């Protein structure tokens, strides 16, 4: 095998990680720049992911929204019952959020408890689109959400803080690192999360 061939390297890393995964599938910083590489990942998830798989880490994989969506659908179709799905530091934008939300809602109470979208190009528009995921009326099982270091402002922080007034389901909401959100608002959100944890 030519060790300098990026597709082969990625394929080997993906296949090795999936075949050896028990509780965790960790492919952080394994860049998937082509459709073929995403296809390999999705195919192997469908073939190999088992019921014991709980946590999937795909941070820094250079996944665009369509790639992230395909991976999520592959996980949804697999026997895995995830507790965590981390997609930090990819190339997900506001335009990708509606289909991602649709997939998560279709996943229902089998969706992961934690969804990590930190360090993506998500603005207030995308965050507002995600908000229904946290509401009581949904069947989603997500209770922990990270939108840290995105492109959010006070508008999103206030919107989410208002939701937390009556929502005792959400136990973690990370909006740290968004320079448009004040420290006072972050502290207000934190106090409401503490309160919900104690009353759950």
Backbone as a ProteinNet text record, in pm:
[ID]
protein_1_A
[PRIMARY]
XXXXXXXXXXXXXXXXXXXXXXXXXXXXXXXXXXXXXXXXXXXXXXXXXXXXXXXXXXXXXXXXXXXXXXXXXXXXXXXXXXXXXXXXXXXXXXXXXXXXXXXXXXXXXXXXXXXXXXXXXXXXXXXXXXXXXXXXXXXXXXXXXXXXXXXXXXXXXXXXXXXXXXXXXXXXXXXXXXXXXXXXXXXXXXXXXXXXXXXX
[TERTIARY]
84.3	0	88.5	52.2	122.5	80.7	171.7	137.4	104.9	139.2	109.8	-25	-97.8	-227.6	-334	-391.5	-479.8	-608.5	-664.5	-789.3	-766.3	-657.7	-627.6	-601.3	-526.8	-499.4	-628.5	-717	-844.5	-928.5	-932.4	-1010.7	-960.8	-830.3	-773.6	-807.7	-794.3	-825	-971.6	-1059.6	-1203.5	-1236.1	-1189.2	-1221.5	-1163.5	-1041.7	-979.2	-1055.5	-1092.3	-1163.1	-1297.9	-1370.3	-1503.5	-1495	-1402.1	-1390.1	-1344	-1266.8	-1215.7	-1300	-1399.2	-1482.7	-1569.1	-1576.3	-1669.5	-1771.4	-1731.1	-1819.6	-1801.2	-1676.7	-1643.4	-1593.5	-1639.6	-1583	-1519.1	-1386.4	-1312.6	-1236.7	-1287.8	-1222.5	-1186.6	-1162.7	-1129.2	-1004.5	-1012.8	-903.3	-865.3	-949.8	-931.8	-1010.1	-939.8	-1007.3	-1071	-1196.1	-1271	-1311	-1222.6	-1238.8	-1315	-1339.5	-1407.2	-1535.3	-1624.3	-1747.9	-1716.8	-1612.8	-1575.7	-1541.4	-1467.3	-1427.9	-1549.1	-1644.2	-1767.7	-1846.6	-1848.1	-1916.1	-1857.7	-1724.9	-1657.3	-1700.9	-1703.5	-1744.4	-1887.8	-1979.3	-2120.6	-2143	-2074.6	-2087.9	-2041.9	-1929.7	-1876.1	-1960.7	-2017.9	-2108.9	-2227.1	-2285.8	-2403.6	-2368.7	-2248	-2208.1	-2162.8	-2097.5	-2021.4	-2066.1	-2133.9	-2172.3	-2264.7	-2237	-2317.5	-2390.2	-2468.4	-2552.9	-2472.6	-2347.9	-2268	-2206.5	-2211.7	-2152.8	-2235.1	-2170.3	-2239.8	-2195.6	-2068.4	-2014.3	-1940.5	-1973.6	-1909.8	-1849.9	-1718.6	-1646	-1592	-1646.4	-1607.6	-1560.6	-1499.6	-1450.6	-1332.4	-1329.7	-1217.7	-1206	-1316	-1312.7	-1336.8	-1356.4	-1383.1	-1514.9	-1607.9	-1738.1	-1821.3	-1869.5	-1969.1	-2104	-2203.9	-2336.4	-2391.7	-2370	-2423.8	-2352.9	-2221.6	-2147.4	-2190.9	-2206	-2251.2	-2389.6	-2475.5	-2612.2	-2610.6	-2527.8	-2519.1	-2468.3	-2371.7	-2320.2	-2429.6	-2504.7	-2612.6	-2719	-2752.1	-2852	-2799.1	-2669	-2610.4	-2614.9	-2584.2	-2591.7	-2735.3	-2829.5	-2971.2	-3015.7	-2964.2	-3003.1	-2928.1	-2826.6	-2747.2	-2809.9	-2765.2	-2818.7	-2769.4	-2671.6	-2611.8	-2714.7	-2705.2	-2788.6	-2695.1	-2676.4	-2574.8	-2617.9	-2518.7	-2539.8	-2475.8	-2371.2	-2302.4	-2266.5	-2289.9	-2246.6	-2181.3	-2049.8	-1976.3	-1925.1	-1973.1	-1938	-1867	-1788.6	-1723.5	-1619.7	-1595.8	-1491	-1503.2	-1623.5	-1643.6	-1682.3	-1760.5	-1797.1	-1948.7	-2013.7	-2159.8	-2205.8	-2303.6	-2354.8	-2504.3	-2560.6	-2705.1	-2788.9	-2744.8	-2821.4	-2831.7	-2738.4	-2736.7	-2825	-2865.1	-2935.5	-3074.7	-3158.5	-3292.1	-3290.4	-3209	-3208.4	-3148.8	-3050.3	-2996.1	-3104.3	-3179.7	-3290.1	-3394.3	-3427.2	-3526.7	-3481.5	-3352.8	-3299.7	-3305.1	-3268.4	-3271	-3412.8	-3508.4	-3647.9	-3700	-3659.5	-3700.4	-3635.9	-3517.6	-3445.6	-3524.3	-3599	-3686.9	-3611.8	-3669.9	-3609.7	-3486.1	-3446.6	-3321.1	-3206.1	-3236.4	-3131.8	-3031.6	-2909.2	-2810	-2852.5	-2805	-2835.2	-2755.5	-2632.8	-2546.4	-2519.9	-2539.7	-2506.9	-2406.3	-2286.8	-2182	-2168	-2193.7	-2181	-2087	-2001.3	-1910.1	-1814.9	-1765.7	-1666.6	-1715.7	-1845.1	-1899.3	-1950.6	-1980.6	-2023.9	-2175.3	-2220.6	-2363.5	-2391.3	-2487.4	-2523.8	-2655.7	-2710	-2837.9	-2949.1	-2942.4	-3045.8	-3047.1	-2929.6	-2921.7	-2959.1	-2916	-2947.8	-3097.7	-3163.8	-3308.8	-3380.4	-3325.9	-3383.7	-3371.3	-3262.2	-3239.3	-3325.9	-3375.6	-3444.7	-3557	-3639.6	-3745.9	-3696.2	-3568.9	-3509.9	-3509.7	-3504.1	-3493.1	-3627.8	-3732.3	-3861.2	-3924.3	-4006.2	-4072.6	-4156.3	-4215.6	-4312.3	-4248.1	-4116.4	-4052.2	-4026.5	-4007.7	-3975.1	-3823.8	-3747.5	-3601.6	-3550.9	-3443.2	-3386.3	-3272.9	-3242.1	-3128.3	-3151	-3055	-3060.5	-2937.1	-2837.4	-2712	-2673.5	-2647.8	-2617.4	-2500.5	-2403.2	-2291.6	-2292.2	-2300.8	-2285.3	-2173.4	-2073.1	-1961.7	-1879.3	-1823.6	-1731.6	-1790.8	-1919.6	-1982.4	-1989.9	-2096.7	-2109.9	-2236.6	-2261.5	-2388.1	-2378.7	-2494.7	-2502.2	-2598.5	-2620.3	-2713.6	-2853	-2893.1	-3028.5	-3050	-2951.2	-2961.9	-2957.7	-2867.5	-2853.5	-2984	-3046.9	-3173.9	-3282.3	-3285.9	-3385.6	-3373.7	-3251.5	-3228.9	-3248.9	-3208.4	-3228	-3376.4	-3457.7	-3602.5	-3660	-3608.7	-3656.3	-3625.3	-3512.7	-3471.2	-3552	-3630.2	-3711.4	-3805.4	-3866.7	-3964.9	-3918.4	-3803.6	-3757.8	-3659.8	-3703.9	-3616.8	-3553.3	-3570.2	-3516.6	-3369.8	-3331.1	-3196.8	-3101.6	-2996.4	-2900.4	-2766.6	-2742.9	-2618.2	-2642.9	-2603.4	-2611.6	-2485.2	-2395.9	-2266.4	-2265.8	-2266.1	-2257.1	-2128.2	-2032.9	-1906.4	-1833.1	-1753.3	-1667.9	-1735.2	-1864.8	-1932.5	-1914.9	-1834.6	-1794.7	-1911.1	-2022	-2137.8	-2227.4	-2191.3	-2274.2	-2200.1	-2269.2	-2204.5	-2184.1	-2087	-2059.7	-2177.9	-2246.5	-2362.4	-2473.4	-2493.7	-2596.8	-2556.3	-2428.5	-2380.2	-2400.5	-2375.7	-2396	-2543.8	-2629.2	-2773.1	-2818	-2766.9	-2799.2	-2747.8	-2625	-2567.9	-2650.3	-2700.8	-2781.7	-2912.7	-2967.9	-3093.3	-3069.3	-2955.4	-2922.4	-2901	-2832.8	-2812.7	-2946.4	-3036	-3168.1	-3244	-3233.6	-3306.6	-3248.9	-3115.7	-3055	-3105.4	-3117.5	-3159.1	-3306.9	-3387.3	-3531.5	-3576.6	-3482.7	-3519.3	-3567.3
-119.2	0	125.1	225.7	353.2	434.2	452.8	520.2	667.2	721.2	861.8	882.1	774.3	783.6	818.3	939.9	983.7	904.3	860.8	785.1	651.5	581.8	454	471.6	573.8	598.1	618.9	700	727.5	600.8	523.5	400.3	304.7	289.5	199.8	248.5	377.3	432.6	412.1	437.6	421.3	275.9	185.4	43.8	-11.4	26.7	-20.2	30.6	160	219	152.4	125.6	66.3	-79.5	-154.4	-296.2	-315.3	-220.1	-234.4	-160	-84.1	-7	-100.4	-72.3	-143.2	-41.2	40.8	146.7	276.2	304.4	432.2	413.1	501.3	511.2	648.7	651.3	777.4	796.7	889.7	923.2	1071.8	1129.4	1270.7	1300.3	1406.9	1458	1365.7	1266.3	1188.4	1260	1333.9	1419.8	1337.6	1372	1305.1	1410.8	1429.6	1539.8	1500.8	1372.6	1329.5	1253.8	1249	1172.2	1024.7	976.7	835.9	803	889.7	865.2	864	952.5	952.1	824.4	781.1	655.4	537.2	533.5	424.8	424.5	542.5	552.9	504	552.4	515.2	366.8	311.7	168.6	85.6	121.9	45.6	61.5	178.7	197.3	103.1	97.5	11.1	-135.6	-172.6	-313.5	-356.6	-266.4	-309.4	-251	-135.6	-75.2	-170.2	-191.8	-287.2	-218.3	-296.3	-239.9	-181.8	-224.9	-176.4	-38.9	7.8	137	250.1	332	438.1	579.1	593.7	727.9	732.7	834.6	853.5	993.2	999.1	1125.8	1148.7	1250.5	1281	1425.5	1477.1	1614.1	1630.4	1742.7	1773.5	1685.3	1625.5	1534.9	1606.7	1738.1	1817.8	1778.9	1729.1	1691.6	1816.6	1829.1	1930.4	1882.3	1965.2	1928.5	1803.5	1787.3	1668.5	1542.7	1553.5	1439	1403.4	1506.2	1482.4	1419.7	1466.1	1412.7	1266.3	1232	1092.4	1002.1	1050.7	972.3	952.9	1058.5	1048.6	948.2	949.4	854	711.2	693.2	559.9	510.6	599.3	562.9	532.1	610.1	588.2	450.3	408.9	279.6	161.3	188.7	81.1	38	-75.4	-119.2	-35.3	53.1	128.3	214.9	219.4	309.1	410.8	524.7	620.4	702	736.7	836.7	969.4	964.5	1087.2	1083.9	1197.3	1216.6	1353.8	1356.1	1482.8	1512.9	1625.1	1668.6	1803.7	1827.4	1956.8	1978.9	2105.7	2148	2078.7	2084.9	2039.2	2159.8	2139.6	2248.8	2259	2250	2253.5	2398.5	2435	2571.5	2574	2694	2709.1	2629.9	2627.7	2559.2	2408.9	2355.3	2210.9	2173.3	2272.4	2241.6	2181.4	2233	2173	2022.9	1971.8	1826.3	1750.1	1809.9	1745.5	1735.3	1843.8	1843.7	1737.9	1730.3	1632.7	1489.5	1462.8	1329.3	1298.6	1396.5	1376.1	1353.4	1427.7	1410.8	1272.2	1227.6	1094.4	985	1012.1	919	896.8	999.9	987.8	963.4	880.2	859.7	771.2	728.2	655.2	748.8	878.5	975.7	984.9	1027.6	1040.8	1143.9	1127.7	1224.3	1352.7	1340.5	1456.5	1477.4	1602.2	1640.1	1753.7	1731.5	1832.8	1896.5	2026.8	2101.5	2221.3	2215.9	2327.5	2350.3	2474.3	2511.8	2488.5	2505.1	2502.7	2641.9	2663.1	2795	2810.6	2799.6	2808.8	2945.2	3017.4	3149.2	3140.4	3255.8	3260.3	3190	3200.1	3136.4	2985	2923.4	2778.9	2738	2817.4	2786.1	2794	2892.1	2904.7	2785.3	2736.2	2618.8	2494.8	2486.4	2370.4	2371.6	2487.5	2500.9	2398.5	2366.8	2267.7	2133.4	2103.8	1977.9	1968.7	2082.6	2084.5	2090.9	2116.5	2141.9	2013.9	2030.8	1917.7	1834.5	1900.4	1832.6	1729.6	1737.7	1645.8	1510	1410.7	1276.6	1253.6	1354.8	1340.7	1316	1238.8	1209.6	1304.3	1401.2	1489.6	1576	1569.3	1651.7	1740.3	1720	1795.7	1841.8	1972.5	2030.5	2126.1	2114.9	2208.9	2286.6	2418.7	2511.9	2610.3	2561	2646	2689.5	2811.3	2861.2	2858.1	2890.9	2907.2	3056.8	3101.6	3241.9	3302	3271.7	3308.7	3443	3507.8	3636.7	3627.9	3743.1	3752.7	3702	3719.1	3677.3	3528.8	3448	3303.5	3274.9	3341.7	3317.3	3347.6	3458.5	3495.3	3394	3353.5	3256.2	3125	3076.8	2950.7	2967.1	3081.5	3105.9	3106.2	3166.3	3168	3027	2943.1	2804.4	2729.3	2763.2	2691.9	2729.6	2837.1	2878.2	2765.2	2701.5	2596.9	2457.2	2447	2319	2254.1	2149.7	2078.7	1954.7	1943.9	1827.9	1847.7	1971.6	2000.4	2012.7	1931.8	1932.5	1996	2015.2	2078.9	2158.6	2286.5	2372.6	2457.3	2426.8	2494.4	2597.1	2725.7	2835.6	2915.5	2858.4	2926.9	2955.5	3062.7	3091.2	3163.8	3191.9	3274.6	3420.3	3493.5	3626.7	3725	3692.9	3781.9	3762.5	3670.5	3642.5	3690.7	3767.2	3824.3	3719.1	3742.8	3652.7	3647.1	3759.9	3763.8	3670.6	3667.8	3579.9	3434	3404.8	3267.3	3221.9	3311.1	3277.7	3256.6	3335.8	3317.9	3180.7	3142.4	3010.5	2901.4	2919.6	2821.1	2804.1	2914.3	2906.2	2833.5	2853	2783.4	2635.2	2602.8	2460.7	2392.5	2458.5	2403.2	2377.2	2473.5	2460.4	2341.9	2324.9	2214.8	2081.2	2073.6	1947.2	1907.3	2003.2	1971.4	1939.4	1983.6	1958.6	1846.4	1785.2	1679.2	1553.2
0	0	0	-81.3	-82.1	39.3	135	260.2	240.6	124	97.2	30.3	8	-58.9	44.9	39.4	147.6	159.6	44.9	51.4	120.1	80.4	143.5	292.9	329.4	470.4	547.5	492.2	559.3	568	458.7	460	568.4	576.7	677.4	817.9	840.9	972.8	1008.1	911.6	935.4	965.5	879	896.4	1026.6	1057.7	1182	1302.8	1300.1	1413.9	1435.5	1327.3	1341	1384.2	1324.7	1360.1	1504.6	1555.9	1692.5	1795.1	1749.6	1843	1926.3	2052.9	2141	2191.2	2287.2	2334.4	2256	2213.7	2151.8	2009.5	1919	1785	1774.3	1774.9	1778.2	1647.8	1564.3	1438.9	1434.8	1552	1557	1474.5	1393.9	1311.9	1197	1166.9	1044.7	935.1	850.4	752.8	641.7	611.4	504.4	402.6	305.8	211.5	85.4	66.5	-55.8	-22.3	-122	-107.1	-83.7	-149.1	-134.6	10.4	75.4	214	306.7	280.4	359.8	332	204.8	169.1	245.9	254.7	327.3	473.2	533.8	674.1	692.5	607.6	621.6	598.8	497.8	468.6	587.6	645.2	757.7	883.5	902.8	1017.1	1003.8	884.8	864.6	880.5	838.3	844.3	983.2	1056.2	1173.5	1306.4	1304.7	1433	1507.9	1636	1711.7	1827.5	1898.4	2003.7	2118.9	2133.4	2245.6	2218.9	2094.3	2059.4	2122.2	2203.5	2276.7	2238.1	2201.6	2178.4	2045.1	1963.8	1833.8	1828.6	1805.2	1802.1	1660.7	1593.8	1456.4	1443.6	1549	1546.7	1451.7	1380.1	1293.6	1171.5	1127.6	1012.2	879.2	884.5	763.9	697.4	775.8	721.5	695.3	573.8	546.1	596.2	583	633.2	568.6	436.5	369.6	418.7	442.7	494.9	635.4	720.5	857.8	858.3	769.8	761.7	719.9	623.8	578.7	690.1	766.1	878.6	983.3	1012.8	1111.1	1067.1	939.1	888.4	896.3	869.2	880.8	1025.2	1119.5	1261.3	1302.1	1251.6	1282.6	1233.3	1117.9	1059.3	1120.4	1202.1	1262.3	1395.1	1451.4	1581.5	1699.6	1675.5	1786.3	1857.2	1989.2	2069.2	2135.3	2068.5	2110.4	2231.2	2313	2417.1	2378	2291.2	2251.3	2102.9	2036.7	1898.5	1890.4	1869.8	1868.8	1728.8	1672.5	1537.6	1541.4	1646.2	1659.8	1549.6	1517.9	1425.2	1290.5	1233.1	1097	1011	907.9	816.9	805.8	920.4	925	934.5	851	845.3	875.1	878.7	902.8	803	678	573.7	599.6	677.6	705.8	824.8	903.1	1027.6	1004.8	911.8	895.4	866	770.8	750.4	868.8	937.3	1057.7	1164.1	1182.4	1279.2	1242.6	1114.3	1068.2	1098.8	1076.4	1105.2	1254.7	1336.7	1482.2	1532.3	1477.2	1519.6	1478.6	1358	1312.2	1396.2	1449.6	1536.7	1665.1	1706.5	1823	1951.9	2038.5	2170.1	2165.5	2045.2	2029.5	1990.5	1977	1943.8	2058.3	2028.3	2136.9	2239.9	2363.2	2468.8	2449.9	2394.3	2374.3	2226.4	2180.9	2043.8	2048.5	1992.1	1991.1	1853.5	1847.5	1721.8	1738.5	1837.7	1864.6	1747.5	1736.2	1635.3	1493.4	1469.1	1333.6	1297.9	1169.8	1122.6	1137.7	1262	1294	1355.7	1298.6	1348.4	1425.6	1461.4	1532.7	1454.1	1322.8	1238.9	1259	1253	1273	1413.6	1512.5	1652.5	1677.9	1617.2	1632.8	1569.6	1457.8	1391.6	1479.6	1556.4	1643.8	1769.2	1807.6	1936.2	1957.2	1855.2	1877.6	1928.9	1900.9	1947.4	2099.6	2166.3	2312	2382.2	2308.6	2373.3	2425.5	2526.7	2591.3	2494.9	2396.5	2310.9	2218.2	2197.5	2104.5	2169.7	2085.4	2134.2	2140.2	2100.5	2101.7	2242.8	2252.8	2384.6	2420	2333.5	2358.2	2481.9	2572.9	2695	2708.4	2623.2	2631.6	2491.4	2478.8	2348.2	2361.3	2271.1	2267.9	2137.5	2150.2	2038.4	2072.3	2142.3	2183.7	2063	2072	1970	1829.8	1820.6	1689.9	1658.7	1596	1554.7	1613.8	1740.4	1804	1876.3	1892.8	1961	2079.5	2140.2	2252.3	2216.1	2091.1	2049.6	2077.9	2039.9	2066.5	2215.6	2286.1	2429.7	2503.1	2468.4	2533.2	2497.6	2370.9	2325.6	2403.2	2417.6	2487.7	2639.3	2692.7	2836.2	2870	2783.5	2805.3	2803.3	2714.7	2707.6	2837.3	2899.2	3020.1	3143.7	3135.7	3251.2	3292.5	3194.2	3225.3	3185	3122.2	3069.1	3166.4	3232.5	3326.5	3263.3	3134.1	3063.8	3024.3	2992.9	2945.2	3063.6	3062.2	3173	3135.1	3005	2962.8	2835.9	2837.7	2720.2	2718.3	2627.4	2622.5	2509.9	2548.8	2452.7	2472.7	2545.1	2570.9	2440.3	2440.2	2326.3	2212.1	2223.9	2124.6	2167	2092.2	2137.6	2141.3	2075.9	2077.9	2198.9	2289.2	2407.7	2531.2	2613.2	2732.4	2840	2925.9	3037.3	3132.3	3149.6	3239.6	3190.6	3058.8	3002.7	3016.4	2994.9	3013.3	3157.7	3252.1	3393.3	3424.8	3360.4	3380.1	3329.2	3212.8	3158	3251.5	3300.6	3392.5	3518.1	3572.8	3695.1	3669.4	3552.2	3518.9	3495.4	3439	3422.1	3556	3647.4	3782.2	3848	3832.1	3892.1	3832.8	3699	3637.8	3677.2	3692.1	3734.9	3871.6	3961.7	4097.9	4108.6	4010.8	4019	3928.2	3855.9	3761.6	3833.7
[MASK]
++++++++++++++++++++++++++++++++++++++++++++++++++++++++++++++++++++++++++++++++++++++++++++++++++++++++++++++++++++++++++++++++++++++++++++++++++++++++++++++++++++++++++++++++++++++++++++++++++++++++

